[in-house]
Amino acid sequence: MLKILVRLYLLIIVAYAGALLLIPDAIVGAFHDRFMAYNLDQAKGVQSLIVRQFQQVPREQWPAVESELAETFAPLQVKRLRWDEAELSVAERTRLEQGLKVVRLGEWGYYRTALAPLDQEWLVSFHNPPDPVDINVLSWGVTVLIVAAMLGCMLVWVWPHWRDLERLKETARRLGQGQMAERTHISARSNIGELAGVFDTMAGDLERHVNAQRELLNAVSHELRTPLTRLDFGLVLLFDEVPPASRKRLLELVGHVRELDDLVLELLSYSRLQNVEQARERVEVSLLELVDSVLGGFAEELDGRGIQWEVRAESHLPRFVLDPRLTARAVQNLVRNAMRYCDVALLLRLRLEEDGACLLTVEDDGIGIPLEERERIFQPFYRLDRSRDRNTGGFGLGLAISRRAIEGQGGTLTVAQSTLGGAQFRIRLPAG
């Protein structure tokens, strides 16, 4: 908002300065004859008085009269000029030869110099000198005060808009963070009252839709888990009662039921992370210890599959304030994803950046992720074409959950190409 005010103020100042420079000359040019006639009327009395003073004495005394008049009319300048010294235009010379008087216009249409003929050789010039420095300073001071008054008026006019727009921006920011009950509370009498009213209506509709979707997801998920648990239990009980030839099929059915139960749990986890900023914990932990604990849960599977895994960390890493549960969940998903696609190598790195943030990377030596797919993989239920099978591609929720868990703590989760040849997932957690 401050930028808008500054731009508006600069625009007005430039327009005001341009108007001062251009408009007076344009008006004087358009009505030149009228200004000339007006100034001739204004100057004719003084000119006649000066000419009379010269004509009342012989020409030999004109220098003395000139000195006396110059002293009397100071700081206005009275001076005799020869016709060829006056730099007369054709029109001016014609008027003077006819015995008429001439004025030369200055700024704002006022005369700067008045000329009158004394005889065929001499003219008398009556000249308004430039204003002294202090008067110019006072004139500019008046202009500055006018501009300052304009700025004050602009501030008075802009302040309510600024205040209400800032409130609108803050409300939009909080809505984006998941605080769906936020409203602008801007008066209808405000200049943006109508806009604020439409925004609040939209926010109310959005809150209802999001809450309805969340409630439906939670209700369906919870309602599904009960029959799924019963079905799993019942199928296991049937294992000893069915013929041996059917037991393999029965175990496949149990696997499908448990896969569906895992999907429901993932949906619930993703739904709970909708307002992660409101529910997150802030605990000071050692990231190296957290990573070691996460990898401890995968150590047996990693060793069983012959995967060479390694953790590289800088020495003397400081402790970080974060949510250990959310961070561990994000790292677990990334490790599980790397295990799914790696060939033989998995690498975790921990290092401190210059601004105090910590960079945690999870890398593998798999086939990597195409550049055009690197943002899409964080969308819920999105799986790469080569991993449509859930046996390799999962449900498509793990990376979406990881990004929400990290971004809810003010961090970022991105993906790049690993030096090992596969994908490199980069978690950046800010200091403090």
N, C-alpha and C positions, 0 to 999 in steps of 0.2 A: 504494500500500500504506500509506503514511503517513496518508492520509485515512481509510482503514479503521480504523487503530489509534486515531486521534484520535476518530473517531465512536464506536468501541467504548468508549474510555475515558470520554468524556463521558456516554455512556449509562449506564455503571456508576456514575459519580459522581452523576448525577441520580437513579438508582434508589436509591443508598445514602442520599442526602440525603432523598429522599422516604420511605424506610423509617424513617430517624431521626425524621422529623416525624410520620408517620402510625401506624406500627406500635405504638410504646409506648402512645399514647392509645387505640388500638383494643384492645390487650390489657387495659389498665387498665379500660376501659369494659366489656369483656366479663366481667371477673372482679372487678368493683368491690367486691362484698361481701367477697370473700376478702382483697383488698388492705386494705380498711377494717379488718377484724378483725385482720389481721397488724399494722398500724400502731398500732391501739389497744393491742395487747399490748406493742409496742415502747415506746410512750410512757407507759403507765400507771405505771411505776415512777417516772419523773421527775415526772409530774403529781402522784402521791400525795405525793412528798417535798415539792414546792412547796406544795401545799394544807396539809400538816401544819405547815409553817413559819408560814403565816398563822394557822391555827387555834390555835396554841400561845400567841398573844399577843392582847391586846385589839385591837379594831378601830381604836382611836386610833393604834396603832403599825404598822398595815398599810403606810402610806407608807414608813416606815423599813425595814420588811422588804422591801418592793418594791425599794427602792433597793439594799439589800444583796444581794438575789438577782440583780438585774440586773447588778450588778458581778461577782458570783461566776460567773454563767453566761455572761457576755459571751464571744464576740460574739453568742451566742444571746440573744434578747430576751424578758425576763420582764416582764409588764405587767398591771396591773389594768384591767379594763374594766367599765363598767356594761352591763347586759344590752341596753339599747337602743343602745349604741355598737358592739356586736359584729357587727351586720348578720347576724343569725342567720336561717337558713332555718327552715321549719316543722319539719322533721325534727330539726334541731340543737336548737331550742328545746325540743322534746318530750323529747329525751334528757337535756338539762341539767336540766329541771324534775323529771325522775325521779331526779336525782342521779348520772346517768351522765356519762362523759367523751365528748368529741367531738374528732375529728381532721379536718383538711382536707388532702386529698391534693394533692401538687404533681407535678412531672415525674417520669417513670419509676416512679410508684406509691409514692413516699416521702412521708411527711407533711410539710406545710409549716407548719401551725399546729395546736397542740393546745390545747383549751379545757376548763376544769374549773370547776364552780360553787363559790363560796365561801359565799354565802348567797343570799337572794332578790333582792339588789340588785347584787352584784358577782360578776364572773368573773375568773379568772386565765388569761392567754394566754401560751403558750410558743411562740415563733415562730422558725423557721429563716430568717435573712436570706439574700439572694442571695450567691453566692460572690464573693469579691473579684476584682479585675481580673486579678491575676497567676495566680490559680487557674484562672480562665476561659481565660486565654491558654495555660496548660499543658494544659488539657483539649482546647482546639482544636489545640494542638501535637500531642497524642497522635492526634487524628483525622487531622491532616495527614500524620503519619508512617504511619498505617495506610493512607491513600490512596496515599502514595508507595510503600509496600510492595506494594500492589495493582498499581500501575503497573509496578514492577519485575518482579513475577511475570508480568504481561501481556507485558512486553517479552521476558522469557525464553521465554515460550510462543510469542509471535508471531514472534520473530526467525527460527527455521527456516522457518516458512511464508513469511515475507517474502523470505528469501534464495532459496528454491526457486521462488517465484512470479516473482521478478525474473529468475531464470535461464530460466524457462519463457517469459516475455515477450520476453527478448532473443533466445532461440532462434526464437520465432515471427517476430520482426522480421527476423532474418537469412534465414529461409526465404522471407519475402516479398520480400527483396532478391535472391533467386535462389541463395543459398548452400545448395543442397539437401542437402549432406552434414552440416549442423549437427544436433546432438542435444542433449537437455537434460542427459544424464549425471547425473540425479538418482537417489539411492539408493532402492531399493525399500522401505527402512525409513522413508523420509520420509512425513509425513502426506499428501502429495500424490503419493506414489510411484506409486500406481495410475494416477492421471491422467497423470503424466509418462510412464509406460510406454505408455499408449494413444496419447499424443501422439507419442512416438518411433516407434511402429509406423505411425501415420498418415504421419509424415514420411518413413519408409522407403518406404512404398507410393507416396507422392507422388513421391519422387525417382526410383523405378523407372519410373513412368508418364511423367514428364516427360523423363527420359533416353531412354526408348524412343521417345517421340514425336519428340524432337529428332533422334535417330539416324535414325529412319525418314525424317524430312523432309530431312535432309542427304543421306542415301543416295539417296533418290528424286530429289532435285534434281540431285545430281552425276551420277547415272546418266542422267537425262533430257538433260542438256546435251550429252553426247557424241553420241547419235543426232540430236539437233536440229542440232548443228553440221554433222554429216555430211549431213543432209537439206538444210540450207541450201546447203552447198557443191555438192551434187549438182544441186539445182534451178537454181542459177546456171549450172553447166556446160551444162545442157540448154537454156539460153536461145537459143543460136545454132542448135540442132538442131531446134527445133520450128517449125512453120509460123507465119508472122507473126500469123495469126488467133488462135493459142493463147497468144501471148506475154503478153497482158494477164492472162489467167487464171493463167499461170505466175507472173507478178509478184505477183498477189494471194496465191498460195500461199506465196511467199517471205515476204511481209509477215506472214502468219499464223504461219509458223514463227518468225520473228524476234520477233513479239509473245509467243509462247509462251516463247521464250528469255528475254525481258525479265521475264516473270512468274516464271520460275524464279529469276532473279537477285534479284527483289524478295523472294521467299520466303526465299532464303538471307540476305539482308540483315536481314529481320525476325527470323529465327531467331538470328542472331548478336547481336542487340540484347537477347536474353533476359537476359544477365548484363552489361549495359552498364556497371554500376558497377564491376565487377571489371576490365574491359578498357579503361576510358577513360583518355585522356591528360590531363595538366594542364599547359597551356602558356599563357603570358601573351601575349595578342594584342590587336590593335586591332580592335574590332568594325566600325568604319567601313571599314577596309581589307578585312576579311573579307567584308562585304556587297558592296563594290565588286567584289571578285574573283568572287563568285557571280553578280552581275548581268552581269559581263563575258562570261560564258558564254551569256547569253541576249540580249545586246545586239543581235546581228544579227537574231534572230527577232523581237524586240520592234519594232525599227525597220521590219523587213519587213512586219509586220502593221499598222503605223501606230499602235501603242500608245504613248500618252504616259506615260512612266515617270519617276519622280522619287525622289530620296533626300533626306530632311530629317533632319539630325542636329544636336544641340546642340554648341556649340563646347567644346573642351577636355574631351572625353569621356576618362575614364581607361582604361587598358588592363585587360582582364579575364582572369582565369585560368580557362580552360575547355578543352574538347576541340575543336580547330578542325575536325577531320574530321566529328565528329557534328553540330556546330553548323551547318557549311556544308551538310551533307546535309539537315538540317531546313529551313534557309532555302531551299535549292533546291526542295524539295518544295512549300513554301508558295508560292514564286514561280511554279512551274509550274502549281500549282492556280489561282492568281490569273489567270495568262495564259489558262488554259482557259476561265474563266467571265467575264472582264472584257469590257466593251464597248470603251472607248477609253483608260481611265486605270488606272494601277497606281502605288501610293505605298508607300514604305518609310519608317518613322520610327525614329529612335534617340534616346532621352532617358534621363536619369539620374533615378531616383526618390529620395525623401527618405532612405530607409534604405540608399542606396548601390547598390541593384540597378539593372540596366539593363533597360529595356522596349523591345523591338523589335517593331514592328507591320508587317504586310503587308496592304494594303488594296486593294480593287478596286471598280469601279463596276458590278458585275454585278447579278444578281437576288438575291444574298444567300442566307442559310441560315435556314429557319424556326426559331423558338425551340425547338420540341420535338425538332428534329433535331440540335442543336448538340453534344450529347455523343455521339450515335450515330455521327457521321461519323468519330470517332477509333477506331471498332471495325474490326478487320481485315475486308476484303472488303465493307464496307458502302458502298453508293452510294445517293445520293438517288434518289427515283423519277424525277425529271426527267433523271437522268444515268445511266441503266442502260446506255446504249450505251457501250462502252469507247472509242469514238472521242472521247467527251467526258468520260466518267466515270472512265477509267483502270481500274486493277485494284482499287482500294479499299484499297490498302496504304500509299500515300504519307503520309497524315495519321497513320496508326497508327505508322509508322516515325518520323515527326517527333516525335510525343509521347514515344515511348520514348527517342529520342535526347536530348530536352531534360530529361525527368524523371530520366534516368539521371545527369544532372549537377546534380541538386538544383533544377532550374528547373520552370516550369510552361508549358503551352501551352493556351490557351483561345481561344474564338471569340466574337465579338460583332458588332454591327451597325456598319458603317463610315459615317462622315460622307459618303463618296462615294456611298452607296446600296447597296453590296454587302456583302461579308463583311470582317471585320477579324480577322485572326489575331494573337494577342498572345503573344509569347515573353518570359517574365520570367526573367532569369538573376540569381541572387543574387550579392552582392559577395563577392570572395575565392574 
